Amino acid sequence: MPTARLNLLGEPTLFSEDGIHLSNFPKKAFALAAFLVRSPQARASKRELADFLWPLSAAGQGPRNLRQLLFRVRQFELGAGVQVLNAEGDTIKLDEMVSTDMLLLKDGKWASAAKAKDLLSLYQGPFLQGVPTLGDPVGQWVLQHRRAIEDEFVETLLAAVSEASSELRQSSLSRGIEVAPTSVSLRRELMTDLIKQGKLPEARRILRDIQLVDGHKNFPTPRELAPISAVPNTPTPIDTTPLPQAGRDHAGVPHLVILPPKPMTEAIAEQFMAEALVDDVTIALTRLRSVSILAPHTARQIIIGDVAGQSAMLRADYVVTTKLVGIGAKYTANRAKFSLMLEKASTGDMIWAESIVLDHDTGPIQFAAIANGIALSLVDAIERSKLRSFQASAKPDAYIHYLNGQRDLQILDLPSVRRARNSFKEALALSPNFAPAHAGFSQSLIYEWVMRGRGDIDVLSRARAAAERARDVDPLFGGAHQMLGRASLFAGDFSTSLEHFSEAEALNPHHADMLCDFADTLMHSSLDKRANSTIELAIELNPLAPDAYWWASAGIKFFVGDYNEALQHLEKVKNREPVLRLTAACAAMAGQDSLANLARTRFLETDPGFKLDDWISVLPVRDASHRRHYRDALRKAGFK
């Protein structure tokens, strides 16, 4: 009788032999167990495991982390009365009495209709569902194996239902799509069955989904489209009351509706591209957390031509209408345009408009970047609109306070940072569960800690507490993980900091502010090359960058030895006071002694009690040689 059952398909879980869910198994241990299951003979060396689980750690840190994890697993096993892992010298393996759904999937005999139900019961979802697959190498490994395992499941299911009845085939394929959401093969099989049964509207919806999950690359041929091309999209009456969104409380966050373009039977491929792009923009906006947004499923059912009336019913503050133009015989093939227009719902005033070319060959490949750019432009336009309408109102809502705080954080001096913190406090007084305001409050404390340079533990503790509150209110808010990463960094916990930023990157992969902080964290963690490429990407996404970007970039350039380029970036900082130390260090190393002396003199005028050794001792830098490099540069600049 197995002592434990380990499920890695779907959300990872561990059960006792009595079927009791053992919820305290360490999360990191699931990734370890998954690596073992996918390794030959379900075993691996401790070095392999350490390199897999902590690829970004400094030399020696990975093995230490592994020892701590194995200790936690052992403590769990003793408390739960199960055995999951076994150590044999330098090798770790799964206990022989542990059963896993992965091995059952591999070893089972499923190729018959009678087994389809059991197969679908076993495969509960993607491999290690919920583990982020963007950012660090562990996520990339999960993604690679997730795809391979899903392909194996899909192939097995298709074989199992190949001779099944129509009813069993359709139900099995539908359930298969639910647990293997990226599978194109299952959707094509289901679409073909629906066409044969004359269920053309349903087949059209499946066809549209195929384009979405296939990366919008392989558009159907006219022959494939023929049976369903004339079937219109028919809206059905629904309850359109918007649902409350996590972490937004009653903060006054604007509610946005994005309407897909009117269906055009003469441009089905372009229609699919446009609707897919609307979905991608919606996803990007939900990640930014700066607006609440109506789900695409509801937006697609809004009656075209009655936007004003329905926007009131949907409680929309802003509406984006979209349109396909350049369609028809008189236009150049493959050059259709997709236009978007943002209007204020209450007045109909146009605030923003954009138009992009839908290119069949290259456009789909660039969808993520295009969607992110549109989303950021929309949020920027909405924020500017809200601030213009504020005009010294006696009782601004929480969102306005939040925007004022964000604006003040762009100016790196203590009065502005403290003003920002007061704005975030006002926002939280009106809306205690407004996650972005908690994150902003945390960021203001971190900025103050950096600028004062006194190693105040209480300030960092308050910053961490605010970031944890933001995460607790909204676990999918990347800004919370970003601030937790910064607080951990300045507390000297480099590994934890990088883990938080990997999570933030998975949630907000194109967010320039997050990438800027991530780059600075990588630099403090002595990962110079990756830090350099990350800050360059952040500046590419936000070329008219605030001071914090150029400060971070200059620091990275200093540590990679590009002193002149570092000085060029420091020249772009509008408020020079916080960067005077770094300016002096870069100038001294670049041989510009007069600039180094000037920067040092100006800095000491504002902080005459500065002591280099005291300050350098609290500077969080993982590699001691980097600390010595900075100390020696400052001494060369005349600091004592």
Residue pairs with C-beta under 8 A, 6 or more apart in sequence:
1 17
1 97
2 17
2 97
2 98
2 99
3 16
3 17
3 82
3 83
3 95
3 97
3 98
4 14
4 15
4 16
4 17
4 22
4 82
4 83
4 84
4 95
4 97
4 98
4 99
5 14
5 15
5 16
5 17
5 98
5 99
5 100
6 12
6 13
6 14
6 33
6 84
6 94
6 98
6 99
6 100
6 101
7 13
7 14
7 15
7 100
7 101
7 124
8 30
8 33
8 34
8 37
8 100
8 101
8 102
8 127
8 128
9 101
9 102
9 105
9 122
9 123
9 124
9 125
9 126
9 127
9 129
9 149
10 123
10 124
10 125
10 126
10 129
10 179
11 124
11 125
11 129
11 130
12 30
12 34
12 128
12 129
12 130
12 131
13 21
14 21
14 22
14 25
14 30
14 82
14 84
15 21
15 22
16 22
16 80
16 81
16 82
17 82
22 76
22 80
22 82
24 76
24 79
24 80
25 73
25 76
25 80
25 84
26 69
26 72
26 73
26 76
28 53
28 69
29 69
29 72
29 73
29 76
29 84
29 85
30 128
30 131
31 52
31 53
31 128
31 131
31 138
31 142
32 49
32 53
32 69
32 85
32 92
33 84
33 85
33 94
33 100
34 102
34 127
34 128
34 142
34 145
35 44
35 48
35 49
35 52
35 53
35 141
36 42
36 43
36 44
36 92
36 93
36 94
37 94
37 100
37 102
37 103
38 102
38 145
39 48
41 93
42 93
42 94
43 88
43 91
43 92
43 93
43 94
44 52
44 91
44 92
44 93
45 90
45 91
45 92
46 63
46 66
46 90
46 91
46 92
47 63
47 90
49 66
49 92
50 57
50 62
50 63
50 65
50 66
51 62
52 137
52 138
52 141
53 62
53 65
53 66
53 69
53 138
54 61
54 62
54 65
54 66
54 495
55 62
55 136
55 137
55 138
56 136
56 137
56 495
56 498
56 525
56 527
57 65
57 495
57 498
58 494
58 525
58 526
58 622
58 623
61 495
65 495
70 85
70 87
70 92
73 84
73 85
77 83
77 84
77 85
83 95
83 97
83 98
84 94
84 95
84 98
85 92
85 93
85 94
85 95
86 92
86 93
86 94
86 95
86 96
94 100
101 122
101 123
101 124
102 127
102 149
104 122
105 122
105 123
105 149
105 152
105 153
105 156
106 152
108 115
108 118
108 119
108 122
109 115
110 116
110 118
110 119
110 156
110 157
110 159
110 160
111 156
111 159
111 160
112 160
113 160
113 161
113 163
113 164
113 165
113 168
115 160
116 157
116 160
116 161
116 164
116 168
116 172
117 172
119 153
119 156
119 157
119 160
120 157
120 172
120 175
120 176
120 179
123 153
123 179
123 180
124 179
125 179
126 146
126 149
126 150
126 179
126 180
126 181
126 182
127 142
127 145
127 146
127 149
127 150
128 142
128 146
131 138
131 139
131 142
132 139
132 502
132 503
132 506
132 507
133 139
133 140
133 142
133 143
133 146
133 506
134 505
134 506
134 509
135 501
135 502
135 503
135 505
135 506
135 509
136 498
136 502
139 502
139 506
147 182
150 180
150 182
150 183
153 176
153 180
154 176
154 180
154 183
154 185
154 186
157 172
157 173
157 176
157 186
158 185
158 186
158 189
160 172
161 168
161 169
161 172
161 173
164 172
166 193
166 197
169 189
169 193
170 190
170 193
170 194
173 186
173 189
173 190
173 193
174 190
176 183
176 186
177 183
177 186
177 187
177 190
180 186
181 213
182 213
183 213
184 210
184 213
184 214
187 206
187 209
187 210
187 213
188 210
190 206
191 203
191 206
191 207
191 210
194 200
194 202
194 203
194 206
195 203
195 227
195 228
200 227
200 228
200 231
201 231
201 234
203 227
203 228
203 231
204 228
204 231
204 233
207 220
207 224
207 225
207 228
208 272
208 275
210 220
211 219
211 220
211 272
211 273
211 276
212 276
212 279
215 364
215 365
215 367
216 272
216 273
216 276
216 363
216 364
216 367
217 364
217 365
219 269
219 272
219 360
220 269
225 268
229 265
229 268
230 265
232 263
232 265
233 263
233 300
235 300
235 301
235 302
235 303
236 301
238 298
238 301
240 298
240 302
240 310
240 313
240 314
242 255
242 292
242 294
242 314
242 315
245 292
246 435
246 473
246 474
246 476
247 289
247 433
247 434
247 435
247 436
247 470
247 473
247 474
247 477
248 289
248 292
248 433
248 434
248 435
249 398
249 431
249 432
249 433
249 434
250 398
250 430
250 431
251 397
251 398
251 399
251 402
251 427
251 430
251 431
251 433
251 434
251 437
252 397
252 398
252 399
252 400
252 431
253 290
253 291
253 292
253 399
253 434
254 291
254 292
254 317
254 318
254 382
254 386
254 399
255 291
255 292
255 293
255 294
255 314
255 315
255 316
255 317
255 318
256 285
256 291
256 292
256 293
256 294
256 316
256 317
256 318
256 319
256 320
256 378
256 382
257 293
257 294
257 299
257 302
257 311
257 314
257 316
257 318
257 319
257 320
257 345
258 278
258 281
258 282
258 293
258 294
258 296
258 299
258 319
258 320
258 322
259 299
259 302
259 304
259 307
259 319
259 320
259 321
259 322
260 274
260 275
260 278
260 296
260 299
260 300
260 322
261 271
261 274
261 275
261 278
261 322
261 323
261 324
261 338
262 304
262 323
262 324
263 271
264 270
264 271
264 324
264 327
266 327
266 328
267 324
267 327
267 336
269 360
270 324
270 327
270 336
270 338
270 358
271 324
273 338
273 358
273 360
273 363
273 364
274 322
274 324
274 338
274 358
275 300
276 367
277 338
277 358
277 367
277 370
277 371
277 374
278 296
278 299
278 322
279 296
280 367
280 368
280 370
280 371
281 371
281 374
281 375
281 378
282 293
282 295
282 296
283 371
284 371
284 372
284 374
284 375
284 376
284 510
285 291
285 293
285 375
285 378
285 379
286 293
287 476
287 478
287 507
287 508
287 511
288 375
288 376
288 379
288 508
288 511
289 435
289 436
289 474
289 477
289 478
289 479
290 379
290 382
290 383
290 436
291 318
291 378
291 379
291 382
294 314
294 316
298 314
302 310
302 314
303 310
307 319
307 321
308 345
308 348
311 319
311 345
312 345
316 345
317 344
317 345
317 346
318 342
318 343
318 344
318 345
318 351
318 382
318 385
319 342
319 343
319 345
320 340
320 341
320 342
320 343
320 378
321 340
321 341
321 343
322 338
322 339
322 340
322 341
323 338
323 339
323 341
324 336
324 337
324 338
324 339
324 358
325 336
325 337
325 338
325 339
325 355
326 332
326 335
326 336
326 337
327 336
334 359
334 360
334 361
335 357
335 359
336 357
336 358
337 355
337 356
337 357
337 358
338 355
338 356
338 357
338 358
339 353
339 354
339 355
340 353
340 354
340 355
340 374
341 350
341 352
341 353
342 350
342 351
342 352
342 353
342 378
342 381
342 382
343 349
343 350
343 351
344 351
344 385
351 381
351 382
351 385
352 377
352 378
352 381
354 374
354 377
356 370
356 374
357 363
363 370
368 509
368 510
369 510
372 510
372 541
383 403
386 399
386 400
386 403
387 400
387 403
387 404
387 407
390 396
390 400
393 400
396 404
397 430
398 426
398 427
398 428
398 430
398 431
398 434
398 437
399 427
401 423
401 424
401 426
401 427
401 430
401 437
402 423
402 424
402 427
402 434
402 436
402 437
402 440
404 420
404 423
405 419
405 420
405 421
405 422
405 423
405 424
405 427
405 437
405 440
405 444
406 420
406 440
407 420
408 416
408 417
408 419
408 420
408 423
409 416
409 417
409 420
409 440
409 443
409 444
409 447
410 546
410 547
410 548
411 417
411 547
411 574
411 575
412 447
412 451
412 547
412 548
412 551
412 573
412 575
412 578
413 451
413 575
413 577
413 578
414 448
414 451
414 452
417 444
417 447
417 448
417 451
418 444
418 448
420 440
420 444
421 441
421 444
421 445
421 448
423 440
424 437
424 438
424 440
424 441
424 444
425 441
427 434
427 437
427 440
428 434
428 437
428 438
428 441
431 437
433 473
434 473
435 470
435 471
435 473
435 474
435 477
435 479
435 480
436 470
436 477
436 479
438 466
438 467
438 469
438 470
438 473
438 480
439 466
439 467
439 470
439 477
439 479
439 480
439 482
439 483
441 466
442 463
442 464
442 466
442 467
442 470
442 483
442 486
442 487
443 463
443 483
443 486
445 459
445 460
445 462
445 463
445 466
446 460
446 463
446 483
446 486
446 487
446 490
448 459
449 456
449 459
449 460
449 463
449 490
450 490
450 578
451 578
453 607
453 615
453 618
454 618
455 617
455 618
460 487
460 490
460 491
463 483
463 486
463 487
464 484
464 487
464 488
464 491
466 483
467 480
467 483
467 484
467 486
467 487
468 480
468 484
470 477
470 479
470 480
470 483
471 477
471 480
471 481
471 484
473 480
474 480
476 507
477 507
478 503
478 504
478 505
478 506
478 507
478 508
478 511
478 514
479 504
479 508
479 514
481 500
481 501
481 503
481 504
481 507
482 500
482 501
482 504
482 508
482 513
482 514
482 517
482 518
484 500
485 497
485 498
485 499
485 500
485 501
485 504
485 517
485 518
485 521
486 497
486 517
486 521
488 494
488 496
488 497
488 500
489 497
489 521
489 524
489 525
489 620
490 620
491 620
492 620
494 524
494 525
494 620
494 622
497 521
497 525
498 521
498 522
498 525
501 514
501 517
501 518
501 521
504 514
504 518
505 514
505 515
505 518
508 514
510 541
512 538
512 539
512 541
512 542
512 545
512 549
513 538
513 542
515 534
515 535
515 537
515 538
515 541
516 535
516 538
516 542
516 545
516 548
516 549
516 552
517 552
518 534
519 531
519 532
519 534
519 535
519 538
519 552
519 553
519 556
520 531
520 535
520 552
520 555
520 556
522 528
522 530
522 531
522 534
523 531
523 552
523 555
523 556
523 559
524 620
524 621
524 622
525 622
526 621
526 622
526 623
526 626
528 556
528 559
528 560
529 560
531 556
531 559
532 556
532 557
532 560
535 549
535 552
535 553
535 556
536 553
538 545
538 549
539 545
539 549
539 553
542 549
545 572
547 573
547 574
547 575
547 578
547 579
550 569
550 570
550 572
550 573
551 570
551 573
551 578
551 579
551 582
553 566
553 569
554 566
554 567
554 569
554 570
554 573
554 579
554 582
554 586
555 566
555 582
557 563
557 565
557 566
557 569
557 586
558 566
558 582
558 585
558 586
558 589
558 630
558 633
559 626
559 629
559 630
563 586
563 587
563 589
563 590
564 590
566 582
566 586
567 583
567 586
567 587
567 590
567 592
567 595
570 576
570 579
570 582
570 583
570 586
573 579
576 583
576 602
577 602
577 603
577 606
580 599
580 600
580 602
580 603
580 606
581 599
581 603
581 634
581 639
583 595
583 596
583 599
584 595
584 596
584 597
584 599
584 600
584 603
584 634
584 637
584 638
584 639
585 596
585 630
585 633
585 634
585 636
585 637
586 633
587 593
587 595
587 596
587 599
587 637
588 596
588 633
588 634
588 636
588 637
588 638
589 633
589 636
596 636
596 637
596 638
597 637
597 638
599 637
600 637
600 638
600 639
603 610
604 610
610 639
611 640
612 631
612 634
612 635
612 639
612 640
613 631
616 627
616 630
616 631
616 634
619 627
619 630
621 627
621 630
